[in-house]
Amino acid sequence: MEWIIESKGPSIYSFKIVQINRIIPNLNLRQIKITDATPEIINRYMSGDEQALLTKIRYNRLVDIFLGITAYSLQNHLRTTVIGVGQIEIDEIYVGINFNGTQFMIPVQAKAGNDQLGVVQTKQDIGYCTEKFPELICRSISAQFMDQNLIAMFELAIEESEVKIVQERHYKLVPADQVSTADLQNYRNCE
C-alpha cells in the first residue's frame, strides 16, 4: 500500500491509501524497429525531456501505429478543469478515427529521465475525456523514454478504480537501413 495525493477541487487535496501501482516498462518485451522520421535538425537540437518525447511521438506517428487508428494532435499542455478534481494539465491530447468512423479522444502522458508514469495523472486524463467528450471513446496513452530512441508506450484503462495496462509496446527509432529483411519477416510473422 502507498499514500497518494488526489485533487478534489480548487486548492483542495486529500491523502488516500491505495494499492501500489507502478507503470514500468517490461524489459522482456521485444523492441519494434520503426524508421525514425524525426527531422535531423530537430534531433540535433532537442533535449531528452518530456517535450522531446512528445515531439518524437508526433513526428513518427506512434499514436497511430500503437493504436492502429489515424490520430491528430489536438493540443499540447492542455490546462483545464475536471469536476471533483479541479485544474489538471494533459501533456498532449489527440483526436482519432478508425476504419469505420468511430472517433476517439486520446490523452498522452509523457515522462523522461527518472520521472515515473503516474496513475493519478492517468485517472485525471480519463476523467477529462469522459466529462468533456462522453460520445467519444477515451484511449489513454502513457509513454516513457527507455533511452534516447527507445520509447515504451502503454495503453491504460481504469478497472475497479485502479489503472490497468491494456497493452504495452516498445518502439526503437532507427535509420531506415537498420530495419533488416529479417526484422520485417519477424514482424510479419507476429500479425
Disulfide bonds with the S-S distance in Angstrom:
none
